[in-house]
Amino acid sequence: MAKILTHPAAAAALLAALAVSAPATASAAPANASSADTSCYGGAVTVSYGDAVEFGPYTTTSRCADINLRMVGGDAEFVWACVKFTRVGECNYWTKVGRSWKTIATDVKDGSKFTVPLGVDLEGSSARVQIAF
C-alpha cells in the first residue's frame, strides 16, 4: 500500500530530491547506450569476400544482443548476408547490407555458434565487411 505524504514540508523535500536526481538519470542514459554500441562494434571482425564466401565459425558473447554487419570496402555496392547457426545448419534469412551497420540476426543467445555466408551484388565484385556479435 502506497503512503501519501500529508505534511507539506515532507512533500516539498521529496519533490526537491526528485528534481535534483532526474537530470542526472536522464543524462546518464545516452552515455550507457554509447558504451554498449562501442563495446559491440569495437569487437567486430573484418573479413574480405573473395578470400571466402562463408565466414566463421564464430561464437556469440554478451557483447552484442544481435549479429550485425556492414561493408567497409570493396567495389560492390552491397552484399547479401545471412546467419547460419550450427545447430540448424541453414541460413536464417538473406539481408541486403550496405555501408551502415545492419542487423542480420536478432536476440541471439550467448554461446551460439554460427557462420556468415555472403554474396555480392555483381559476380566478380569485391567486398570487405565487418561482423559484430
SESE-787245 format. One record per atom (N, C-alpha, C): residue number from 0; residue in one letter; atom name; x, y, z. Coordinates in steps of 0.001 Angstrom, whole numbers, plus 500000, padded with zeros to 6 digits. Example, Ala and Ser with C-alpha at 12.3 -4.5 7.8 and 13.67 -1.06 7.14 Angstrom:
2
[pt 0 A N [513190 494310 507800]]
[pt 0 A CA [512300 495500 507800]]
[pt 0 A C [513200 496700 507800]]
[pt 1 S N [512850 497750 507080]]
[pt 1 S CA [513670 498940 507140]]
[pt 1 S C [512900 500030 507870]]
//
This chain:
133
[pt 0 M N [500841 498839 500000]]
[pt 0 M CA [500000 500000 500000]]
[pt 0 M C [500895 501235 500000]]
[pt 1 A N [500629 502197 499097]]
[pt 1 A CA [501436 503405 498978]]
[pt 1 A C [501106 504379 500084]]
[pt 2 K N [502124 505084 500562]]
[pt 2 K CA [501914 506111 501581]]
[pt 2 K C [501693 507443 500892]]
[pt 3 I N [500790 508228 501401]]
[pt 3 I CA [500524 509563 500879]]
[pt 3 I C [501148 510557 501838]]
[pt 4 L N [501945 511482 501274]]
[pt 4 L CA [502584 512498 502112]]
[pt 4 L C [501586 513608 502387]]
[pt 5 T N [501265 513803 503662]]
[pt 5 T CA [500307 514838 504024]]
[pt 5 T C [500977 516052 504625]]
[pt 6 H N [502225 515926 505007]]
[pt 6 H CA [502938 517049 505598]]
[pt 6 H C [503579 517857 504479]]
[pt 7 P N [503291 519163 504350]]
[pt 7 P CA [503808 519974 503247]]
[pt 7 P C [505334 520000 503163]]
[pt 8 A N [506020 520023 504282]]
[pt 8 A CA [507486 520076 504261]]
[pt 8 A C [508059 518766 503714]]
[pt 9 A N [507476 517631 504084]]
[pt 9 A CA [507950 516339 503593]]
[pt 9 A C [507707 516229 502083]]
[pt 10 A N [506545 516683 501633]]
[pt 10 A CA [506234 516640 500199]]
[pt 10 A C [507199 517532 499422]]
[pt 11 A N [507502 518709 499936]]
[pt 11 A CA [508425 519625 499262]]
[pt 11 A C [509827 519025 499194]]
[pt 12 A N [510272 518383 500276]]
[pt 12 A CA [511598 517764 500289]]
[pt 12 A C [511680 516631 499271]]
[pt 13 L N [510625 515828 499166]]
[pt 13 L CA [510597 514738 498193]]
[pt 13 L C [510644 515285 496772]]
[pt 14 L N [509865 516305 496493]]
[pt 14 L CA [509875 516902 495145]]
[pt 14 L C [511238 517504 494818]]
[pt 15 A N [511875 518140 495776]]
[pt 15 A CA [513198 518719 495552]]
[pt 15 A C [514213 517622 495256]]
[pt 16 A N [514134 516511 495971]]
[pt 16 A CA [515065 515399 495739]]
[pt 16 A C [514860 514794 494363]]
[pt 17 L N [513616 514646 493958]]
[pt 17 L CA [513330 514103 492626]]
[pt 17 L C [513812 515044 491535]]
[pt 18 A N [513644 516329 491718]]
[pt 18 A CA [514078 517305 490716]]
[pt 18 A C [515592 517291 490560]]
[pt 19 V N [516308 517070 491638]]
[pt 19 V CA [517765 517047 491579]]
[pt 19 V C [518257 515774 490903]]
[pt 20 S N [517615 514630 491176]]
[pt 20 S CA [518119 513373 490639]]
[pt 20 S C [517652 513113 489210]]
[pt 21 A N [516562 513691 488761]]
[pt 21 A CA [516037 513397 487422]]
[pt 21 A C [517009 513758 486306]]
[pt 22 P N [517610 514962 486298]]
[pt 22 P CA [518527 515267 485209]]
[pt 22 P C [519736 514335 485163]]
[pt 23 A N [520249 513913 486319]]
[pt 23 A CA [521411 513035 486325]]
[pt 23 A C [521073 511695 485683]]
[pt 24 T N [519885 511164 485972]]
[pt 24 T CA [519474 509897 485382]]
[pt 24 T C [519273 510058 483875]]
[pt 25 A N [518662 511131 483449]]
[pt 25 A CA [518406 511351 482029]]
[pt 25 A C [519702 511516 481249]]
[pt 26 S N [520677 512191 481812]]
[pt 26 S CA [521922 512397 481076]]
[pt 26 S C [522797 511150 481064]]
[pt 27 A N [522587 510228 481998]]
[pt 27 A CA [523407 509016 482032]]
[pt 27 A C [522989 508019 480957]]
[pt 28 A N [521742 508032 480524]]
[pt 28 A CA [521252 507042 479557]]
[pt 28 A C [522002 507079 478228]]
[pt 29 P N [522207 508258 477596]]
[pt 29 P CA [522931 508247 476339]]
[pt 29 P C [524358 507725 476467]]
[pt 30 A N [525027 508023 477583]]
[pt 30 A CA [526401 507537 477751]]
[pt 30 A C [526424 506019 477814]]
[pt 31 N N [525456 505420 478507]]
[pt 31 N CA [525398 503962 478596]]
[pt 31 N C [525114 503349 477234]]
[pt 32 A N [524199 503927 476457]]
[pt 32 A CA [523886 503400 475131]]
[pt 32 A C [525112 503490 474235]]
[pt 33 S N [525840 504587 474315]]
[pt 33 S CA [527041 504761 473504]]
[pt 33 S C [528101 503733 473881]]
[pt 34 S N [528264 503477 475168]]
[pt 34 S CA [529233 502480 475617]]
[pt 34 S C [528878 501102 475099]]
[pt 35 A N [527579 500775 475091]]
[pt 35 A CA [527151 499468 474595]]
[pt 35 A C [527458 499338 473109]]
[pt 36 D N [527177 500401 472335]]
[pt 36 D CA [527480 500378 470908]]
[pt 36 D C [528974 500212 470676]]
[pt 37 T N [529777 500949 471424]]
[pt 37 T CA [531220 500891 471253]]
[pt 37 T C [531743 499495 471566]]
[pt 38 S N [531285 498889 472649]]
[pt 38 S CA [531799 497571 473002]]
[pt 38 S C [531341 496518 472003]]
[pt 39 C N [530119 496626 471485]]
[pt 39 C CA [529631 495661 470500]]
[pt 39 C C [530411 495803 469193]]
[pt 40 Y N [530423 496997 468631]]
[pt 40 Y CA [531095 497215 467346]]
[pt 40 Y C [532617 497189 467491]]
[pt 41 G N [533109 497526 468681]]
[pt 41 G CA [534547 497508 468913]]
[pt 41 G C [535147 496111 468827]]
[pt 42 G N [534323 495085 469009]]
[pt 42 G CA [534792 493713 468916]]
[pt 42 G C [534572 493092 467548]]
[pt 43 A N [534217 493910 466547]]
[pt 43 A CA [533908 493384 465210]]
[pt 43 A C [535133 492757 464550]]
[pt 44 V N [534882 491716 463760]]
[pt 44 V CA [535939 491107 462952]]
[pt 44 V C [535781 491608 461517]]
[pt 45 T N [536893 491773 460827]]
[pt 45 T CA [536886 492255 459442]]
[pt 45 T C [537331 491121 458527]]
[pt 46 V N [536548 490868 457477]]
[pt 46 V CA [536848 489800 456522]]
[pt 46 V C [536621 490326 455107]]
[pt 47 S N [537206 489617 454129]]
[pt 47 S CA [537068 490026 452733]]
[pt 47 S C [536386 488946 451913]]
[pt 48 Y N [535326 489326 451223]]
[pt 48 Y CA [534664 488417 450298]]
[pt 48 Y C [535630 488178 449149]]
[pt 49 G N [535779 486959 448765]]
[pt 49 G CA [536787 486586 447774]]
[pt 49 G C [537812 485684 448430]]
[pt 50 D N [538224 486027 449670]]
[pt 50 D CA [539068 485129 450455]]
[pt 50 D C [538239 483888 450796]]
[pt 51 A N [536957 484085 450996]]
[pt 51 A CA [535996 483019 451283]]
[pt 51 A C [534610 483569 450964]]
[pt 52 V N [533615 482709 450925]]
[pt 52 V CA [532238 483166 450739]]
[pt 52 V C [531388 482876 451967]]
[pt 53 E N [531979 482146 452932]]
[pt 53 E CA [531312 481884 454202]]
[pt 53 E C [532351 482054 455303]]
[pt 54 F N [532029 482890 456273]]
[pt 54 F CA [532994 483248 457312]]
[pt 54 F C [532589 482663 458656]]
[pt 55 G N [533588 482299 459441]]
[pt 55 G CA [533348 481721 460743]]
[pt 55 G C [534042 480379 460829]]
[pt 56 P N [533743 479591 461791]]
[pt 56 P CA [532657 479768 462764]]
[pt 56 P C [533022 480772 463860]]
[pt 57 Y N [531989 481443 464331]]
[pt 57 Y CA [532093 482389 465435]]
[pt 57 Y C [531170 481911 466548]]
[pt 58 T N [531377 482430 467754]]
[pt 58 T CA [530510 482133 468896]]
[pt 58 T C [530085 483450 469525]]
[pt 59 T N [528784 483626 469700]]
[pt 59 T CA [528280 484874 470263]]
[pt 59 T C [528641 484999 471737]]
[pt 60 T N [528737 486251 472187]]
[pt 60 T CA [529026 486564 473576]]
[pt 60 T C [527998 487576 474056]]
[pt 61 S N [528152 488044 475269]]
[pt 61 S CA [527234 489051 475816]]
[pt 61 S C [527548 490449 475284]]
[pt 62 R N [528594 490589 474474]]
[pt 62 R CA [528976 491897 473951]]
[pt 62 R C [527861 492506 473098]]
[pt 63 C N [527181 491698 472293]]
[pt 63 C CA [526084 492170 471437]]
[pt 63 C C [524874 491265 471632]]
[pt 64 A N [523684 491847 471578]]
[pt 64 A CA [522460 491041 471636]]
[pt 64 A C [522116 490498 470248]]
[pt 65 D N [522607 491162 469207]]
[pt 65 D CA [522304 490792 467828]]
[pt 65 D C [523611 490507 467089]]
[pt 66 I N [523475 490021 465857]]
[pt 66 I CA [524623 489894 464969]]
[pt 66 I C [524470 490973 463915]]
[pt 67 N N [525500 491807 463771]]
[pt 67 N CA [525447 492971 462895]]
[pt 67 N C [526548 492898 461844]]
[pt 68 L N [526318 493532 460696]]
[pt 68 L CA [527296 493511 459617]]
[pt 68 L C [527244 494836 458869]]
[pt 69 R N [528388 495257 458332]]
[pt 69 R CA [528444 496428 457456]]
[pt 69 R C [529604 496263 456487]]
[pt 70 M N [529498 496903 455329]]
[pt 70 M CA [530599 496931 454366]]
[pt 70 M C [531542 498059 454733]]
[pt 71 V N [532835 497807 454609]]
[pt 71 V CA [533824 498850 454898]]
[pt 71 V C [534780 499057 453731]]
[pt 72 G N [534593 498311 452647]]
[pt 72 G CA [535473 498462 451495]]
[pt 72 G C [535049 497561 450353]]
[pt 73 G N [535791 497663 449261]]
[pt 73 G CA [535498 496871 448076]]
[pt 73 G C [534713 497666 447055]]
[pt 74 D N [534506 497059 445873]]
[pt 74 D CA [533794 497775 444818]]
[pt 74 D C [532329 497371 444687]]
[pt 75 A N [531858 496435 445495]]
[pt 75 A CA [530441 496061 445482]]
[pt 75 A C [529624 497205 446069]]
[pt 76 E N [528402 497364 445565]]
[pt 76 E CA [527512 498384 446127]]
[pt 76 E C [526871 497899 447415]]
[pt 77 F N [526669 496584 447518]]
[pt 77 F CA [526084 495978 448706]]
[pt 77 F C [526435 494502 448705]]
[pt 78 V N [526161 493850 449831]]
[pt 78 V CA [526314 492396 449933]]
[pt 78 V C [524998 491808 450428]]
[pt 79 W N [524817 490545 450160]]
[pt 79 W CA [523726 489774 450745]]
[pt 79 W C [524364 488925 451837]]
[pt 80 A N [523779 488912 453011]]
[pt 80 A CA [524338 488152 454132]]
[pt 80 A C [523231 487418 454871]]
[pt 81 C N [523597 486299 455446]]
[pt 81 C CA [522679 485586 456325]]
[pt 81 C C [523486 485012 457474]]
[pt 82 V N [522807 484503 458472]]
[pt 82 V CA [523455 483834 459582]]
[pt 82 V C [523037 482369 459533]]
[pt 83 K N [524037 481497 459557]]
[pt 83 K CA [523784 480052 459559]]
[pt 83 K C [524217 479518 460921]]
[pt 84 F N [523227 479243 461776]]
[pt 84 F CA [523525 478719 463101]]
[pt 84 F C [523910 477244 462975]]
[pt 85 T N [524958 476847 463678]]
[pt 85 T CA [525476 475482 463597]]
[pt 85 T C [524411 474452 463952]]
[pt 86 R N [523608 474731 464974]]
[pt 86 R CA [522605 473754 465409]]
[pt 86 R C [521494 473574 464384]]
[pt 87 V N [521270 474559 463512]]
[pt 87 V CA [520213 474481 462496]]
[pt 87 V C [520798 474056 461154]]
[pt 88 G N [521944 474638 460784]]
[pt 88 G CA [522608 474271 459540]]
[pt 88 G C [522085 474961 458299]]
[pt 89 E N [521175 475900 458451]]
[pt 89 E CA [520628 476634 457312]]
[pt 89 E C [520613 478127 457619]]
[pt 90 C N [520600 478935 456560]]
[pt 90 C CA [520518 480389 456745]]
[pt 90 C C [519187 480777 457372]]
[pt 91 N N [519247 481802 458223]]
[pt 91 N CA [518014 482309 458815]]
[pt 91 N C [517186 483033 457741]]
[pt 92 Y N [517745 484045 457111]]
[pt 92 Y CA [517143 484786 456000]]
[pt 92 Y C [518235 485656 455409]]
[pt 93 W N [518111 486040 454163]]
[pt 93 W CA [519125 486868 453500]]
[pt 93 W C [518777 488332 453678]]
[pt 94 T N [519782 489135 454029]]
[pt 94 T CA [519611 490562 454271]]
[pt 94 T C [520555 491342 453369]]
[pt 95 K N [520042 492380 452733]]
[pt 95 K CA [520855 493271 451905]]
[pt 95 K C [521544 494270 452823]]
[pt 96 V N [522889 494352 452736]]
[pt 96 V CA [523664 495193 453648]]
[pt 96 V C [524571 496119 452857]]
[pt 97 G N [524544 497398 453211]]
[pt 97 G CA [525420 498398 452599]]
[pt 97 G C [526506 498832 453565]]
[pt 98 R N [526810 500106 453556]]
[pt 98 R CA [527935 500627 454340]]
[pt 98 R C [527558 501086 455746]]
[pt 99 S N [526325 500880 456155]]
[pt 99 S CA [525906 501173 457534]]
[pt 99 S C [525656 499857 458257]]
[pt 100 W N [525795 499876 459583]]
[pt 100 W CA [525537 498665 460353]]
[pt 100 W C [524110 498202 460127]]
[pt 101 K N [523951 496912 459903]]
[pt 101 K CA [522634 496310 459693]]
[pt 101 K C [522566 495035 460529]]
[pt 102 T N [521466 494819 461198]]
[pt 102 T CA [521271 493610 461992]]
[pt 102 T C [520904 492466 461064]]
[pt 103 I N [521659 491367 461157]]
[pt 103 I CA [521370 490207 460305]]
[pt 103 I C [520811 489034 461113]]
[pt 104 A N [520795 489135 462438]]
[pt 104 A CA [520115 488177 463319]]
[pt 104 A C [519841 488892 464634]]
[pt 105 T N [518637 488730 465160]]
[pt 105 T CA [518247 489448 466374]]
[pt 105 T C [518093 488505 467567]]
[pt 106 D N [518273 489080 468750]]
[pt 106 D CA [518061 488373 470024]]
[pt 106 D C [518731 487003 470053]]
[pt 107 V N [520026 486987 469772]]
[pt 107 V CA [520784 485743 469700]]
[pt 107 V C [521315 485393 471086]]
[pt 108 K N [521126 484147 471491]]
[pt 108 K CA [521607 483694 472803]]
[pt 108 K C [523134 483658 472822]]
[pt 109 D N [523714 484018 473969]]
[pt 109 D CA [525164 483910 474159]]
[pt 109 D C [525586 482452 473985]]
[pt 110 G N [526743 482250 473374]]
[pt 110 G CA [527258 480903 473190]]
[pt 110 G C [526764 480210 471926]]
[pt 111 S N [526010 480918 471082]]
[pt 111 S CA [525521 480325 469827]]
[pt 111 S C [526640 480319 468795]]
[pt 112 K N [526871 479182 468180]]
[pt 112 K CA [527887 479066 467121]]
[pt 112 K C [527220 479314 465778]]
[pt 113 F N [527921 480079 464908]]
[pt 113 F CA [527334 480437 463621]]
[pt 113 F C [528412 480743 462592]]
[pt 114 T N [528012 480750 461325]]
[pt 114 T CA [528841 481239 460225]]
[pt 114 T C [528026 482302 459488]]
[pt 115 V N [528718 483079 458651]]
[pt 115 V CA [528055 484122 457867]]
[pt 115 V C [528396 483927 456391]]
[pt 116 P N [527484 483323 455608]]
[pt 116 P CA [527655 483279 454160]]
[pt 116 P C [527368 484663 453569]]
[pt 117 L N [528128 485037 452534]]
[pt 117 L CA [527935 486326 451865]]
[pt 117 L C [527782 486124 450372]]
[pt 118 G N [527131 487073 449745]]
[pt 118 G CA [527065 487160 448297]]
[pt 118 G C [527194 488618 447907]]
[pt 119 V N [527776 488919 446748]]
[pt 119 V CA [527944 490307 446304]]
[pt 119 V C [526897 490638 445247]]
[pt 120 D N [526747 491938 444967]]
[pt 120 D CA [525727 492390 444028]]
[pt 120 D C [526007 491946 442591]]
[pt 121 L N [527259 491928 442175]]
[pt 121 L CA [527639 491500 440824]]
[pt 121 L C [528776 490494 440916]]
[pt 122 E N [528709 489447 440101]]
[pt 122 E CA [529779 488454 440088]]
[pt 122 E C [531103 489142 439779]]
[pt 123 G N [532116 488809 440525]]
[pt 123 G CA [533435 489410 440351]]
[pt 123 G C [533672 490638 441220]]
[pt 124 S N [532644 491129 441884]]
[pt 124 S CA [532815 492283 442775]]
[pt 124 S C [533524 491854 444050]]
[pt 125 S N [534151 492813 444703]]
[pt 125 S CA [534820 492543 445970]]
[pt 125 S C [534106 493302 447089]]
[pt 126 A N [534248 492786 448302]]
[pt 126 A CA [533649 493442 449467]]
[pt 126 A C [534485 493114 450698]]
[pt 127 R N [534695 494113 451493]]
[pt 127 R CA [535326 493952 452807]]
[pt 127 R C [534239 494318 453820]]
[pt 128 V N [533993 493423 454778]]
[pt 128 V CA [532905 493639 455725]]
[pt 128 V C [533390 493460 457146]]
[pt 129 Q N [532609 494026 458072]]
[pt 129 Q CA [532839 493820 459499]]
[pt 129 Q C [531621 493109 460061]]
[pt 130 I N [531881 492143 460941]]
[pt 130 I CA [530814 491393 461605]]
[pt 130 I C [530953 491626 463102]]
[pt 131 A N [529903 492130 463730]]
[pt 131 A CA [529901 492365 465180]]
[pt 131 A C [528905 491413 465819]]
[pt 132 F N [529365 490714 466863]]
[pt 132 F CA [528498 489731 467523]]
[pt 132 F C [528823 489612 468996]]
//
